Amino acid sequence: MIATTDNATPEAEYAFPPTLAAICQAEFAYDDGDGIDFEPYDAFLPVDDATAWLRQWTGNHDLDGSAYRFFGQDGTGGGAALWSVREGRPLADQPVVFLSSEGETAVVAGNLSDFLWVLADGFGPLEATLFPSRTPRQNDHFASLAHLHATTPCRSAHEIFAEARTEFPTFDEDIEKLCR
């Protein structure tokens, strides 16, 4: 189920929450592998496209992608999304997840505010999924954005990963069960 307000229009369903808009307007520098490998979208991937992507990714043609609001990808085509799992809560309060092009999955952050702190530590969705224990590489631009927009306290990316993965311990297994 998509977390929207009662007065949401179809156009509003594809508009980014303000925090995500600020994130996606920023430049992401890959820096030959020392930066963040992320290409943000201008709006959420339409639900039909998200469903098609998930069906192709899992091989399961019975899936409905409406619980995932994809907002960007890494250079290989892995998708970053808000996962609408907290019923009745706004999109900004939903966890950020990543499904890599090679099948790795992870809950990256518990919400968009925490995702800002993850970016401030130099981790994008791909890096958080594939290299969660690497040494943080502070990103001053995202640290500034986090100080402006974050509603959660400043914490290290490692703490945020642990909190999110503790809250959603079966995400990887649940996604794996969807694969055919």
C-alpha positions as semicolon CSV with decimal commas, in nm:
position;residue;x (nm);y (nm);z (nm)
1;M;0,000;0,000;0,000
2;I;0,125;0,349;-0,083
3;A;0,128;0,585;0,212
4;T;-0,054;0,897;0,091
5;T;-0,285;1,153;0,238
6;D;-0,659;1,142;0,173
7;N;-0,641;1,448;-0,052
8;A;-0,347;1,327;-0,261
9;T;-0,382;1,365;-0,634
10;P;-0,223;1,122;-0,881
11;E;0,040;1,391;-0,958
12;A;0,115;1,431;-0,586
13;E;0,175;1,057;-0,557
14;Y;0,478;1,098;-0,784
15;A;0,611;1,414;-0,620
16;F;0,902;1,374;-0,382
17;P;0,866;1,466;-0,016
18;P;1,072;1,785;0,045
19;T;1,365;1,598;0,204
20;L;1,390;1,359;-0,091
21;A;1,364;1,651;-0,335
22;A;1,662;1,814;-0,163
23;I;1,858;1,489;-0,182
24;C;1,780;1,428;-0,548
25;Q;1,869;1,783;-0,654
26;A;2,222;1,734;-0,524
27;E;2,511;1,617;-0,737
28;F;2,642;1,271;-0,661
29;A;3,012;1,232;-0,733
30;Y;3,128;0,878;-0,801
31;D;3,497;0,980;-0,771
32;D;3,627;0,663;-0,937
33;G;3,471;0,445;-0,669
34;D;3,552;0,663;-0,368
35;G;3,224;0,857;-0,382
36;I;2,858;0,767;-0,406
37;D;2,733;0,564;-0,702
38;F;2,381;0,701;-0,729
39;E;2,168;0,853;-1,004
40;P;1,852;1,014;-0,864
41;Y;1,530;1,037;-1,061
42;D;1,328;1,358;-1,103
43;A;1,014;1,191;-0,964
44;F;0,911;0,852;-0,833
45;L;0,903;0,576;-1,088
46;P;0,533;0,525;-1,177
47;V;0,378;0,227;-0,996
48;D;0,328;0,034;-1,323
49;D;0,697;0,078;-1,405
50;A;0,797;-0,021;-1,050
51;T;0,582;-0,332;-1,082
52;A;0,741;-0,421;-1,417
53;W;1,091;-0,365;-1,274
54;L;1,021;-0,583;-0,969
55;R;0,869;-0,856;-1,181
56;Q;1,174;-0,862;-1,404
57;W;1,415;-0,843;-1,107
58;T;1,244;-1,132;-0,921
59;G;1,117;-1,337;-1,214
60;N;0,781;-1,333;-1,033
61;H;0,511;-1,205;-1,269
62;D;0,246;-1,201;-0,996
63;L;0,405;-0,920;-0,794
64;D;0,254;-0,579;-0,735
65;G;0,515;-0,302;-0,697
66;S;0,291;-0,048;-0,527
67;A;0,475;-0,081;-0,193
68;Y;0,797;0,048;-0,351
69;R;0,853;0,409;-0,458
70;F;1,175;0,398;-0,661
71;F;1,361;0,729;-0,657
72;G;1,697;0,645;-0,814
73;Q;1,947;0,384;-0,917
74;D;2,315;0,305;-0,916
75;G;2,521;0,288;-1,235
76;T;2,438;-0,079;-1,293
77;G;2,061;-0,034;-1,258
78;G;2,001;-0,141;-0,898
79;G;1,704;0,046;-0,750
80;A;1,669;0,265;-0,440
81;A;1,315;0,296;-0,305
82;L;1,101;0,404;-0,020
83;W;0,930;0,089;0,104
84;S;0,576;0,167;0,220
85;V;0,560;-0,079;0,506
86;R;0,448;0,151;0,789
87;E;0,077;0,176;0,720
88;G;-0,073;0,523;0,748
89;R;0,265;0,695;0,779
90;P;0,392;0,952;0,526
91;L;0,651;0,853;0,267
92;A;0,926;1,045;0,450
93;D;0,878;0,806;0,745
94;Q;0,914;0,490;0,536
95;P;1,241;0,293;0,520
96;V;1,487;0,336;0,234
97;V;1,575;0,004;0,067
98;F;1,804;-0,102;-0,214
99;L;1,782;-0,393;-0,458
100;S;2,108;-0,429;-0,649
101;S;2,138;-0,539;-1,009
102;E;2,314;-0,855;-0,887
103;G;2,049;-0,954;-0,632
104;E;2,183;-0,806;-0,307
105;T;1,925;-0,629;-0,093
106;A;1,928;-0,418;0,221
107;V;1,732;-0,178;0,434
108;V;1,957;0,127;0,407
109;A;1,787;0,361;0,656
110;G;1,472;0,368;0,865
111;N;1,346;0,689;0,701
112;L;1,452;0,977;0,476
113;S;1,596;1,179;0,762
114;D;1,829;0,893;0,857
115;F;1,912;0,848;0,488
116;L;2,050;1,204;0,491
117;W;2,291;1,107;0,771
118;V;2,392;0,797;0,572
119;L;2,472;1,018;0,272
120;A;2,662;1,258;0,501
121;D;2,886;0,965;0,597
122;G;2,956;0,902;0,227
123;F;2,732;0,599;0,174
124;G;2,477;0,579;-0,105
125;P;2,226;0,295;-0,129
126;L;2,471;0,073;-0,319
127;E;2,759;0,133;-0,077
128;A;2,529;0,076;0,222
129;T;2,422;-0,256;0,073
130;L;2,752;-0,392;-0,057
131;F;3,006;-0,225;0,175
132;P;2,824;-0,139;0,500
133;S;3,133;-0,186;0,718
134;R;3,367;0,035;0,515
135;T;3,515;0,343;0,677
136;P;3,285;0,646;0,646
137;R;3,396;0,918;0,403
138;Q;3,231;1,238;0,518
139;N;3,050;1,423;0,243
140;D;3,034;1,789;0,342
141;H;2,753;1,873;0,100
142;F;2,524;1,602;0,236
143;A;2,627;1,683;0,593
144;S;2,505;2,039;0,530
145;L;2,179;1,907;0,383
146;A;2,135;1,678;0,683
147;H;2,183;1,964;0,927
148;L;1,919;2,163;0,734
149;H;1,659;1,892;0,672
150;A;1,708;1,599;0,909
151;T;1,454;1,551;1,185
152;T;1,641;1,263;1,348
153;P;1,959;1,304;1,553
154;C;2,298;1,286;1,388
155;R;2,431;0,930;1,406
156;S;2,688;0,735;1,213
157;A;2,584;0,542;0,906
158;H;2,687;0,224;1,084
159;E;2,443;0,295;1,369
160;I;2,165;0,376;1,121
161;F;2,227;0,054;0,926
162;A;2,213;-0,149;1,247
163;E;1,891;0,020;1,365
164;A;1,716;-0,025;1,030
165;R;1,823;-0,385;0,991
166;T;1,717;-0,463;1,348
167;E;1,374;-0,313;1,283
168;F;1,333;-0,508;0,956
169;P;1,539;-0,823;1,015
170;T;1,367;-1,039;0,751
171;F;1,371;-0,793;0,458
172;D;1,639;-0,984;0,264
173;E;1,470;-1,320;0,321
174;D;1,125;-1,179;0,239
175;I;1,253;-1,042;-0,093
176;E;1,430;-1,370;-0,166
177;K;1,101;-1,559;-0,114
178;L;0,944;-1,345;-0,388
179;C;1,204;-1,459;-0,642
180;R;1,128;-1,737;-0,886
